[in-house]
Amino acid sequence: MSFLRLLSKTMTVVLVWGLSTSSVFAKSDTQVTAFMQAVAEAASADEDMAAYYRSVEFQPLWTGKGQEFRQRRSALFDALERSAEHGLVPAHYDISGLKAEIRSARTKRDLGLVEVKISETFLDYARDLQTGILIPSRIDDGLVRKVPYRNREAYLANFEQSDPEKFLKALAPKTPEYARLRKEKLLLERQLGRGGWGAPIRAKKLEPGDKGAAVVQLRDRLIRMGYLSRRVSTKFDAEMQKAVQEFQEAHGLTPDGVAGQSTIAELNVPVQERLKSIMVAMERERWTNMPKGERHVMVNLADFTAKIIDNGKITFETVTVVGHRDSDRRSPEFSDIMEHMVINPTWNVPRSIATKEYLPMLQSNPYAVSHLTLYDARGQVVNRGAVNFSQYSARTFPFDIKQAPSNSNALGLVKFMFPNRHNIYLHDTPAKSLFYREVRAYSHGCIRLQKPFEFAYTLLAKQSENPKGLFHSTLDTGKETQIDLIKQVPVHIMYRTAFTEAKGHMQYRRDIYGRDAKIWRALANEGVALPAVRG
């Protein structure tokens, strides 16, 4: 139906909060047309909203007469007023301003303009809660994740057909992780209101057998954090040692039970900083508010772990080495699909490594890095002695560099491929000692696995009765071989400095790349704030 024909239709009389029908509504075609004309004009700048209102012939979603419309408005305003529970910003939605405009509406045109403003606010809130306030790529160049934005027209159409309260509650991520983060946020806010975790610990190192004021500070802090039951002992005894170990495990530290420099530094992180980490994690969870896959691989860069998850349960886990802290070596965050593994891989040295690291070495000594082979554009092996490497720059260097399959290959004996423009994948490594360090950020961006063979067995178990036998029979050939995954597996490379477990303490990790600090600053610029501390 054309808009001109719509203008000639008589619209059902509608009622707005707190106004009499005589003051706002009359049944004349002129006033009915004014409402529709106002909606059409106000929505015209927003293609999705305009499409929705055309589909319903410019009828009201919020400002109509009767209980149905009152319930929609009430549910929306209630959700907006409680949006801070999700780490959102109630002021963004100008709740009082909207209510004031509704109360002051005197004509059909006024009402049509308010109708569209409410829809705009609803769409802003729905997107904020379901897929995040921020756009990741604008914060850090390592945040290359594609956010699963929903269709905005569908938000309006689906809301129209739904129970308002249930629809709005269903917008937030439905993952157990998000629910537990939200619960922890509330707990920390309450702790902040009680004054936090008390005085910081004034010591460089505390260990079993120690006594004194610093041990009391450690005791009190562990009690407030929930690692130690209330007690009056002033000695660093076995019970306190166990509590320190639990704290260390929950913070990615070596669980030796000694409160050394790194442990005390983490113990002294104030509630406010942990609360920021929780709120950043909630925003990150909104960015990944999508089906992860019945089976998927989850890599947490900040935790230095890779997990295979089947139907919500961890079926395999290994520690990892991730990209170095240098800005050009940090591992990016994104999701993709693992398609195959390569056993006995050749290492095709990325051009960035070839020119930044190996070219200067070759210029000093053409026989440097002798374990690597150079190839020309025709694929022929280069005679290094016949090349003057000093004539080349990073831009003009014409050779490919490769390392043949071997136990000393930089990729180890197997790599797991999810082809992507970032050239990131999971792989084995001959540098096994790095896995035993507390902070494991040493690679050029790819993810090194401590247990790559076991990782392969778990993946192949879905398509082979003897996955270990299949893997090793292929490995024993010494030849580069690709094994396709019959059922491809989603891979999610995350970065979570705050995350939960089904049971046990909240988990915190260090912000090795400084990304969460950037995200918090961006959230703060949007108006996200910590709750005021009660006196």
C-alpha positions in Angstrom: 0.0 0.0 0.0 1.4 3.4 -0.9 2.0 6.1 1.7 -0.5 8.4 0.0 -3.1 5.6 0.4 -2.0 5.2 4.0 -2.6 8.8 4.7 -6.2 8.4 3.7 -6.8 5.6 6.1 -8.5 6.3 9.4 -6.3 5.2 12.3 -7.6 3.7 15.5 -7.7 6.3 18.4 -4.6 5.9 20.6 -3.8 6.9 24.1 -0.6 8.0 25.7 0.3 8.0 29.4 -1.2 10.6 31.6 -3.2 12.4 28.8 -6.9 12.6 28.1 -8.2 11.5 24.7 -9.7 14.9 24.2 -6.4 16.8 24.7 -4.3 14.7 22.2 -6.5 12.5 20.1 -9.4 13.2 17.8 -10.8 11.0 15.0 -10.3 13.3 12.1 -8.4 12.1 9.1 -6.2 15.2 9.4 -4.9 14.2 12.8 -4.5 10.5 11.9 -2.5 11.5 8.9 -0.3 13.8 11.0 0.8 10.8 13.2 1.7 8.7 10.2 3.4 11.6 8.5 5.5 12.3 11.6 6.5 8.7 11.9 7.4 8.5 8.2 9.5 11.7 8.4 11.2 10.8 11.7 12.1 7.3 10.6 13.2 8.2 7.1 16.9 8.7 8.2 17.1 5.2 9.5 16.7 2.6 6.8 15.9 -0.3 9.1 13.4 1.6 11.2 11.7 3.0 8.0 11.4 -0.5 6.6 9.7 -1.7 9.8 7.2 1.1 9.9 6.4 0.7 6.3 5.8 -3.0 6.9 3.2 -2.1 9.6 1.6 0.7 7.6 3.0 3.3 10.1 1.0 1.9 13.0 2.3 2.5 16.5 4.4 0.0 18.4 4.7 2.0 21.6 2.1 4.8 21.7 -1.1 3.0 20.9 -4.1 2.7 23.1 -4.5 -0.1 25.6 -2.7 -2.5 27.9 -0.5 -4.0 25.2 1.2 -0.7 24.5 1.5 0.2 28.2 3.2 -3.1 28.9 5.7 -2.5 26.1 6.6 1.0 27.4 6.7 -0.2 31.0 9.0 -3.2 30.1 11.3 -1.0 28.1 11.7 1.8 30.6 12.2 -0.8 33.4 15.0 -2.5 31.4 16.6 0.9 30.6 16.6 1.9 34.3 18.3 -1.4 35.2 20.8 -1.4 32.4 23.7 -0.5 34.7 23.4 -4.1 36.0 24.9 -5.1 32.7 27.6 -2.4 32.7 25.6 -0.2 30.4 24.9 3.5 30.8 21.3 4.4 31.7 22.0 8.1 30.9 22.5 7.1 27.3 18.9 6.3 26.9 17.5 9.6 28.3 14.7 7.8 30.2 13.4 10.9 31.9 13.5 12.9 28.6 11.4 10.3 26.8 8.9 10.2 29.6 8.7 14.0 29.6 8.1 14.0 25.8 5.3 11.5 26.2 3.6 13.5 28.9 3.9 16.8 26.9 2.6 15.4 23.6 -0.4 17.4 22.6 -0.9 16.5 18.9 -0.8 13.5 16.7 2.4 14.8 15.2 4.0 15.1 18.7 3.0 11.5 19.3 4.4 10.3 16.0 7.8 11.9 16.8 7.8 10.3 20.3 7.0 7.0 18.8 10.1 7.0 16.6 12.3 8.3 19.5 11.2 5.3 21.7 12.0 2.9 18.8 15.5 4.6 18.4 16.1 4.1 22.1 14.9 0.5 22.0 17.2 -0.3 19.1 20.2 1.3 20.8 19.6 -0.6 24.0 19.0 -3.9 22.2 22.3 -3.7 20.3 24.2 -2.5 23.3 23.0 -5.4 25.4 23.2 -8.1 22.8 26.4 -7.3 20.9 28.2 -4.5 22.9 28.6 -0.8 23.3 31.9 -0.6 21.5 33.2 -1.5 18.0 36.3 -3.6 18.7 38.3 -2.6 15.6 38.3 1.0 16.7 40.0 0.2 20.0 43.0 -1.9 19.1 44.4 -3.3 15.8 44.5 -6.7 17.4 40.8 -6.8 17.9 39.9 -8.1 14.4 36.8 -9.9 15.6 33.6 -9.7 13.6 30.7 -8.8 16.0 27.5 -10.8 15.2 25.2 -7.8 14.8 21.5 -8.6 14.5 19.1 -7.2 12.0 17.6 -4.0 13.5 14.4 -4.2 11.6 13.9 -7.7 13.0 14.4 -6.4 16.5 11.3 -4.3 16.1 9.3 -6.9 14.3 10.1 -9.7 16.7 9.5 -7.4 19.7 6.0 -6.6 18.4 5.2 -10.4 18.3 6.7 -11.2 21.7 6.1 -10.8 25.4 7.9 -7.5 26.1 9.6 -8.5 29.4 10.7 -11.9 28.1 12.1 -10.4 24.9 14.1 -7.7 26.7 15.5 -10.2 29.2 16.5 -12.6 26.4 18.7 -9.9 24.7 21.7 -10.4 27.0 24.1 -13.3 26.2 22.6 -16.6 27.5 25.9 -18.2 28.2 26.7 -19.4 31.7 29.9 -17.3 31.5 27.9 -14.1 31.1 25.5 -15.0 34.0 28.5 -15.8 36.3 30.3 -12.5 35.3 27.1 -10.5 36.1 26.8 -12.2 39.5 30.5 -11.5 40.2 30.0 -7.9 39.2 27.3 -7.5 41.8 29.4 -9.2 44.5 32.4 -6.9 43.8 30.1 -3.8 43.9 28.9 -4.8 47.3 32.5 -5.4 48.4 33.5 -2.0 47.1 30.6 -0.5 49.1 32.1 -2.2 52.2 35.5 -0.6 51.7 37.1 -3.1 49.5 39.6 -5.8 50.6 41.3 -3.7 53.3 44.8 -2.4 53.7 47.4 -3.5 51.0 50.1 -5.9 52.1 53.3 -4.1 53.0 56.0 -6.8 52.3 58.2 -8.0 49.6 57.9 -11.7 50.4 55.9 -13.8 52.9 56.3 -17.5 53.4 55.3 -20.3 55.8 56.5 -19.6 59.4 56.5 -15.8 59.1 54.7 -13.6 61.7 54.0 -9.9 62.1 51.9 -7.1 60.8 52.3 -8.0 57.1 51.1 -11.6 57.8 48.0 -10.1 59.4 47.4 -7.9 56.4 47.8 -11.0 54.2 45.4 -13.0 56.4 42.7 -10.2 56.4 42.9 -9.8 52.7 42.6 -13.5 52.0 39.6 -13.6 54.3 37.8 -10.7 52.5 38.6 -12.2 49.2 37.0 -15.5 50.2 40.2 -17.7 50.2 40.4 -18.1 54.0 37.9 -18.6 56.7 37.8 -16.1 59.6 40.5 -16.7 62.1 42.8 -14.9 64.6 46.1 -16.6 64.0 48.9 -14.2 63.2 51.3 -16.9 61.8 51.8 -17.9 58.2 50.7 -21.5 58.8 49.6 -24.4 56.6 46.1 -23.1 56.3 47.3 -19.8 55.1 49.7 -21.5 52.7 46.8 -23.4 51.2 44.8 -20.2 50.8 47.8 -18.5 49.0 48.1 -21.5 46.7 44.4 -21.2 45.8 44.8 -17.5 45.1 47.8 -18.2 42.9 45.9 -20.8 40.9 43.0 -18.4 40.4 45.4 -15.7 39.1 47.6 -17.8 36.8 50.6 -17.8 39.2 52.9 -20.6 40.1 51.1 -22.2 43.1 54.1 -22.6 45.4 52.3 -21.2 48.5 54.8 -18.5 48.9 53.6 -14.9 48.7 56.5 -13.5 46.6 56.7 -10.3 44.6 54.3 -11.2 41.8 51.8 -12.8 44.2 51.7 -9.8 46.5 51.3 -7.5 43.5 48.2 -9.4 42.5 46.9 -9.6 46.0 47.2 -5.8 46.2 45.1 -5.1 43.1 42.1 -3.2 44.4 38.5 -4.2 44.1 38.0 -1.4 41.6 40.5 -2.8 39.1 39.0 -6.3 39.4 35.5 -4.8 38.8 36.8 -3.1 35.7 38.1 -6.4 34.4 34.7 -8.0 35.0 32.9 -5.2 33.1 35.3 -5.5 30.2 34.8 -9.3 30.2 31.0 -8.7 30.0 31.5 -6.4 27.0 33.8 -9.0 25.4 31.1 -11.7 26.0 28.6 -9.5 24.1 31.0 -9.2 21.2 31.0 -13.0 20.9 27.3 -13.5 21.5 26.8 -16.2 18.9 26.7 -20.0 18.8 30.3 -21.2 19.4 29.7 -24.7 17.9 28.8 -28.0 19.6 32.5 -28.8 19.3 34.9 -25.8 19.2 38.4 -24.8 20.2 38.7 -21.9 22.7 42.1 -20.2 23.0 42.5 -17.7 25.8 45.6 -15.6 25.0 45.7 -14.0 28.5 45.4 -17.4 30.2 47.9 -19.2 27.8 45.6 -22.1 27.3 43.8 -23.9 24.4 40.8 -26.0 25.1 38.6 -28.4 23.0 35.0 -28.0 24.2 32.2 -30.5 23.4 28.7 -29.6 24.2 29.8 -27.1 26.8 32.3 -29.4 28.5 36.1 -29.2 28.3 37.3 -32.5 26.8 40.9 -31.5 26.3 43.2 -28.7 27.5 46.8 -27.7 27.0 48.9 -24.7 27.9 50.2 -22.5 25.1 52.8 -19.9 24.1 51.2 -16.9 22.4 52.4 -13.8 20.5 55.1 -11.6 22.1 54.1 -8.3 23.7 55.8 -6.4 21.0 53.1 -4.6 19.0 53.9 -6.3 15.7 53.9 -9.8 17.3 50.8 -9.9 19.4 48.3 -12.6 18.6 45.0 -11.1 17.2 41.5 -12.0 18.4 39.1 -13.5 15.9 37.1 -16.6 15.1 37.4 -18.9 12.2 37.0 -22.6 11.1 39.7 -25.3 11.5 39.7 -27.3 8.3 42.7 -29.6 8.5 46.0 -30.4 10.1 49.4 -30.8 8.5 51.7 -33.5 9.8 55.4 -33.0 9.2 54.9 -29.4 8.0 57.2 -27.3 6.0 57.7 -23.9 7.6 57.2 -21.2 5.0 58.8 -18.2 6.8 56.4 -15.2 6.8 57.9 -12.3 4.8 57.8 -10.1 7.8 60.1 -12.5 9.7 62.3 -13.1 6.6 63.0 -9.4 6.1 63.0 -8.1 9.6 65.0 -10.9 11.3 66.8 -13.0 8.7 67.8 -10.5 6.1 70.1 -8.5 8.4 71.7 -11.8 9.5 72.2 -12.8 5.8 73.7 -9.4 5.1 76.3 -10.0 7.8 76.9 -13.6 6.9 75.3 -15.2 3.8 75.5 -18.7 5.4 73.7 -17.6 8.6 70.5 -19.6 9.6 71.8 -22.6 7.7 68.9 -24.7 8.8 66.7 -22.6 6.4 66.6 -22.8 2.6 66.2 -19.9 0.2 64.2 -20.2 -3.0 64.0 -17.9 -6.0 60.8 -16.9 -7.9 61.1 -20.1 -10.0 61.2 -22.3 -6.9 64.9 -23.1 -7.4 67.2 -23.4 -4.4 69.4 -20.3 -4.1 73.2 -20.6 -3.9 73.9 -18.2 -1.0 77.5 -17.7 -1.9 76.5 -16.2 -5.2 74.2 -13.6 -3.7 75.1 -10.1 -2.4 72.4 -9.7 0.3 73.5 -6.2 1.0 71.8 -5.0 -2.2 68.4 -5.9 -0.9 66.1 -4.0 1.4 63.0 -5.3 3.2 60.9 -4.2 0.2 63.1 -5.6 -2.5 64.2 -8.9 -0.9 63.2 -11.4 -3.7 63.5 -14.8 -2.0 61.3 -17.2 -0.1 62.7 -18.9 3.0 61.6 -22.3 4.1 62.4 -25.0 6.6 61.9 -28.6 5.7 60.0 -31.0 7.9 62.1 -32.2 10.9 62.1 -32.5 14.6 63.8 -29.1 14.8 61.3 -27.4 12.4 60.0 -24.1 14.0 56.4 -25.5 13.6 57.3 -28.8 15.2 55.7 -31.9 13.8 52.1 -30.8 13.3 50.1 -27.6 12.6 46.4 -27.0 12.8 45.0 -24.8 10.1 42.0 -22.5 10.0 43.0 -20.4 6.9 42.8 -16.7 7.7 44.2 -13.4 6.4 46.2 -13.0 9.6 48.3 -16.1 8.9 47.6 -17.4 12.5 47.3 -21.1 13.3 48.0 -23.6 16.1 51.2 -25.7 16.0 53.8 -27.8 17.8 57.3 -26.3 18.6 60.7 -27.7 19.4 61.1 -24.9 22.1 59.5 -26.9 24.9 61.1 -25.1 27.8 58.9 -22.0 27.3 55.8 -23.9 28.4 57.1 -23.9 32.0 57.3 -20.2 32.3 54.6 -18.2 34.1 54.1 -15.7 31.3 54.3 -17.4 27.9 54.3 -14.6 25.3 57.1 -15.4 22.9 55.8 -16.3 19.5 55.4 -14.2 16.4 51.6 -14.4 16.7 50.8 -18.1 16.2 49.7 -20.3 19.1 52.1 -23.0 20.2 50.7 -26.0 21.9 52.5 -27.9 24.7 50.6 -31.1 23.9 50.0 -31.0 20.1 49.9 -34.7 19.6 47.2 -35.2 22.2 45.3 -32.2 20.7 45.4 -34.0 17.3 44.2 -37.3 18.8 41.2 -35.6 20.3 40.3 -33.9 17.0 40.8 -37.2 15.0 38.8 -39.2 17.5 35.6 -38.0 15.8 36.6 -39.5 12.5 38.9 -42.5 13.3 38.6 -45.5 15.5 42.3 -45.4 16.1 43.2 -41.7 16.1 46.6 -42.2 17.7 47.5 -44.9 15.2 46.4 -42.7 12.3 48.4 -39.8 13.5 51.7 -41.7 14.1 51.5 -43.8 11.0 51.4 -40.5 9.1 54.1 -38.9 11.2 56.4 -41.9 10.7 56.5 -41.3 6.9 58.4 -38.1 7.4 56.5 -36.6 4.6 54.4 -33.5 4.7 50.8 -34.7 4.8 47.4 -33.0 5.2 44.6 -34.7 7.0 41.2 -33.0 6.5 38.8 -32.8 9.4 35.6 -34.4 8.2 33.6 -32.2 10.5 35.3 -28.8 10.6 35.8 -27.1 14.0 35.2 -23.5 14.9 38.2 -21.8 16.6 37.7 -18.8 18.8 40.9 -16.9 19.8 39.9 -14.8 22.9 41.6 -12.6 25.4 40.0 -12.8 28.8 41.7 -11.3 31.9 38.6 -12.2 33.9 36.7 -15.4 33.4 34.8 -17.9 35.4 34.7 -21.6 36.0 31.6 -23.7 36.8 33.0 -24.2 40.3 35.6 -22.4 42.3 37.1 -18.9 42.5 36.8 -16.2 39.9 39.8 -16.3 37.5 42.0 -13.3 36.8 45.0 -12.9 34.5 47.4 -10.1 33.7 46.6 -7.8 30.8 49.8 -8.7 28.9 48.9 -6.7 25.8 47.2 -3.8 27.5 44.0 -4.4 25.5 41.6 -4.6 28.4 43.0 -1.2 29.7 42.1 0.3 26.3 38.7 -1.3 26.3 38.0 0.1 29.8 39.1 3.6 28.7 36.7 3.4 25.8 33.9 2.2 28.0 34.6 5.0 30.4 34.5 7.5 27.5 31.0 6.2 26.8 30.0 6.9 30.4 30.4 3.5 32.0 31.4 4.0 35.6 32.0 2.1 38.8 29.3 2.5 41.5 29.8 5.2 44.0 31.3 3.9 47.3 28.9 4.3 50.2 30.4 6.2 53.2 
